[in-house]
């Protein structure tokens, strides 16, 4: 009788534990080519627990971050540093960012003047880009600056 009761309790505990892990699914992401760069480790250990009210989630890839359920912000460190670009460039959180709005309302922000670079992909319908980039500034400022900075565009 004791053996049967122990088996039932163990089975119930396993079912309960597996149900808990299903509540916080890991976000699958692809690593950037430079994900192993030690500078990316300095970034990821400083990533905030929340971004614009969105909680941080586990990812399955080194040098990445994800926030929100469903996911509203994705961060990847170790992407290739961009060169001169026709994309708009703005400063937020003490970092220069190239702004790609070609998939609006999802926007892609890539650090400019930092090597390796960080890419942030966010859903503008859920979070504010300014709030997210400002909050990520402390972490992303850990990346070495290469001297490139945003320049003002001539008025058209």
N, C-alpha and C positions, 0 to 999 in steps of 0.2 A: 504494500500500500504506500509506504514512504517513497519507494523508488518511482512509482507511478506519479505521485504528487510532485516530486522533484523534476521529473521529465516534463510534466505539464507546465510547471512554473518556468523552467528553462525555455521551453518553446514559446511561452507567452512573452518572456523577456526579449527573446530574439525578434519576435514579430514587432513588439513595441519599439525596440531600438532601430529596426530597419525603417519603421514608419517615421521616426524622428529625422533620420538622415535624408529621407525623401522630401522633407519640408524645405531644406536649404540646398537645392541642387547646385553643384559646381558649374561654373560658367566655362565652357570649352572655348579656348582661344588658340590661335597659332602664334608661335614665338617669332619675334623679329630676328633677323640675321645676327644682330649684335646684342642679343638678350644676355649673353654671358659676360658682357662688359661690367667690371666692378662698379662703375659709375651708376649702372642701372640698379644694382643692389642698394646703393645709397639712396636712390629714389624710392624704391619699393618699401623699404623699412620705414619711410616717413609718410607714406600715403595715409590720408585721413580715414577715420571710421565712417564718416558720413560726408556726402556732397549734396548740398542743396536739399537736405531732408531725405536723401536716398542712402540706405545702409550699404556698407561694403559687403561683398560676397566673395567666396572662395573662387579662385580660378585654377585651371589645371596646367598652367604654363608659367614658367619663370619670367620675371620682369613685366608682369601684367597686373591690372587691377580692374575691378568691375563693381558697379554700384547700382542698386535698384532692383525691384522685383515687379514687373519684368525689368530687365536690364536697361538702364537709361544712359549710363556712362561706361565706356570702355577705354582703358589706357594701356598702351603698349610702349615699352622702352626698348631702345636698341634699333630703331628704324634708321635708315640712311638719312644723314643730315641733308636737307635740301639746299640747293644753291639759289642764286637769284631767281625770282619767280614773279610772274604777273599777278599772283594772288594778293589780295589785301593782307597787310601785316599790321598787327596791333599789339600793344603791350598790356599784359594783365598778370598780376601776381609777381611783378618783377621779372617777367619772362616775355620775350617777343614770340608771337604766334602767327603763322600763316593760316588763313581762313579759307577753307574750301566749302562752299555752300551748294555745290552741284547736286547734292542728294537731299536738299532741304525737304522736310524740317530736320533731317539728320545732318549734322555738320561735322567736318573733320578739321581739327586744329593740330598743326605740327609745329614744334618748336623751331625757331629760326635763330641761328648763331650758337647752337649747343650741339656738342658731339659727345656721345651718340644723341640722336634726337628722340623725342617722345611724341607719340601721336595720341590724341584724345578724340574719340568719336562719341558724340552725344546727341540725344533726342531733345531738340529745342522746345518741343511741345511739353516736355516733362520738367526740364531743368533750365536754369539760366546759364548761358555760356560764361558770362562775366563772373558769376558767383562760383561756378565750378573751377574756372581757370585761376581765379584769385586764391581759392582754397588749395589748389595744387601747387601754387607758387613756391612755397617753402620746400617741398619735396623736389620739384623740378630744378630749382636753383642749385641743387647739388651737382648737376651736370656741368662739366667744364665749358666755359664760354670760349668761342673761337674768334671773337672780335667783330663778327658780323652783327649788324643791328638793323631794325626796321628803319626805312627812310620815308620821309613824307612824299606823297605823290603830288605831282604838279596839278593844280586846279585845271579842270577841263572846261 
